[in-house]
């Protein structure tokens, strides 16, 4: 019982630090944020911050993985209800935009930090923590292609065609250059499906 209480307390402290880090990185910027900033917002002790994450770079990577998992788990729940190729493609594109609109701080953090050294240098750790979801997605795309429901392409081509325009839009949005206007996800989903549908597949409207 005592061990479970300590574990729950530790997880609450860890969660508070990650939430505080997202707030600080969003308001102050990654480079300007200090451990003390995060400690003050989270209410955690300096020892607790270092115990859970070590240096600021450790917080950055853990937060990146946390935000990415949030995005992936939300998408997984939607994809479980979609069984054909068109719904699969459209759902991935629309979710990418809609989730970013619903979780702007987390989405901006993922977009802005992807090429920061603190995160880029932890690529192996990130892939280990979140790679199963990517492999599941590629496995489904391969099955759809083999069934003639998706244009047969090299695996590395699917994601750029599917999410390239959406990702560029989100980068511009994250940098404050554009807004995510209502309905833009449908426009991008339509474009993605036109790129990936087999020549013989009739297009249909998917809610």
N, C-alpha and C positions, 0 to 999 in steps of 0.2 A: 504493500500500500504506500509506504513512504517513498519507495523507488518510483512508483507511478506518479506521485505528487511532484517529485523532483523533475521527472521527465516532462510533465505537463507544464511546470513552471519554466523549465528551460526552453520549451517550444514556444511558449508565450513571449518570452524574452527575445528569442530569435525572430519571431514574427514582428514584434514591435520594432526591432532594429531594421529589418528589411523595409517595413512601411515607412519608417523615418528616413531611411536612405533614399527611397523613391521620392519622397517629399523634398528632401534637401537637394538631390541631384536635379530635380525638375525646377526648383526655384532659383538655386544658386549656380547650377552647372556642375558637371563632374569635377573639373579641375579645381574650382574654388571651394568645394565642400571639404570640410575637415572631419576627422573622427569626432572632435568635440561638438561640431554642429549636429551630427547624427546622434551622439550620446544625449545631448540636451533634448532633442525632439522626442527621442524614444523613451527617455527616463531611465535608461539602463546605465550601469556603471561602466567605466572604462574597461575594467577587468572582464565584464561580461561580453562587451563588444569584441575584445581580442580573443576571448575564449571561443566564441562562436565562429569568428571569421578571420582573425589575424588582422592584417593591414587593410587599408581602404580598398585595395585591389581585390581582396577576398570578398568583401561586401559586394563590390561591383559584379563579380562573376556569379555569386550566389543569387543576387537580385535578377541578373539577366536570365539565369536558368529558371527562377521562380516565375518571371513574367512570361517566358516562353512556354512553360508548362501550363500556365493559365490559358494562354492562347490555344495551345494544342488540345487540352482537355475539353474546352468549350467547342472546338471544331469537331473533335471526335464524337461528342454527343450528337451533333447535327448530322454527321456523316453516317452514323449507325442507322439512321432512318432513310438514307438515300441508297438505292441499290442499282440504278442504271448509270451509265457513263455520263450522260448529260447532266443529271442531277448532281453527280459527284463533282464535275468540273464547276458548275455554276455555284454550288454550295461553298467550295473552297474560295472562289473569288469574292463572292458576296460577304462571306464571313470575314475575310481579311480586312475589308473596308469597314463593315459594321462593327466588328470587335474593336477596331482602332477608334471609332467614333465613341463607343461606349466606355472604353478604358484609355483615354487620351494620354495620361501620364505614362502608363506602362507601355503603350504603343510607341510613344516618342522615345522612351528610354531604349527600347529594342532597336529602333531605327538609328538613333544617334550613337549608340555605344558599340554597334557591330564591328566597326573598324578601329575602335580605341584599343591601344596596346593591351590594356588590362584585360579586356575581353578576348581580343584576337589571339592572345598568347595562351588562352585556356580552351582553345578549340577542341582538343581531345576530351577534356572534362565535360564540355557542353554536349558534345556528340554522345558521350557515354550516358549522360543523364537524360537526353531527349531524343536520341537517335531511333529508338524503337518506333516512334510515331512516324518518322520520315520513311522508314523501311515499310511500314504498313501501307502508307500512301503509295509508294512505288509498286508494291505488290498488287494493289488494287488496279493501278493504271495498267500494269502488265497484263492482268487478267482481262480487263476491258478491251485492250488492244488485241489480245489473242482471240477474243470472242467477236472481233470485228466491230466493236462498239466505239472504238477510239482509233484515231489515225495511228498506224504503226510507225513509231519514231524511236530513235535512240533515247534511252531513259533520261539522259542529261538534258534533252531538249524540252521535255514536257513542262517543267517548272518555269523556265523563262517565257515560254509561250503563254502559259496559264496566268502567271502572276507578274510578269515583267511590267506591263503598263500600270497595274495596281500598285506595285512597289514603287515605281517612279512617282506616281501621284502622292503616295504616302510620304515619300522622302521630302517632296516639295511642301506638303502639309506640315510635316514635323519641323521644318525650317521656317514656318510662318508665311510661306509664299502663296498658298492657296487654301481654300476651304474645302471640306468634304461635303459637297452639296447633296441633298436628298436625291436618291435615284441614280447616282453615279455608279453605284455597285452593279446595278442591272446592266448599264451600258457596257461596263468592262466585262461582266459575265457573258453577255451576248458575244462580244468580240473574242473572248477566250474560246467559247464553244465553236464559233465559226472557224477558228484556227485548228481546232483539234478534232472536229467531227469527221467521220469517214465520208467520202464523197456520196455514198448511197444512203446516209442516215438523214431522215427528215428532221428538221428542227421543230421543237415544240416549246410551249411556254411552261416553265417550271416555277412554281411559287417559291 
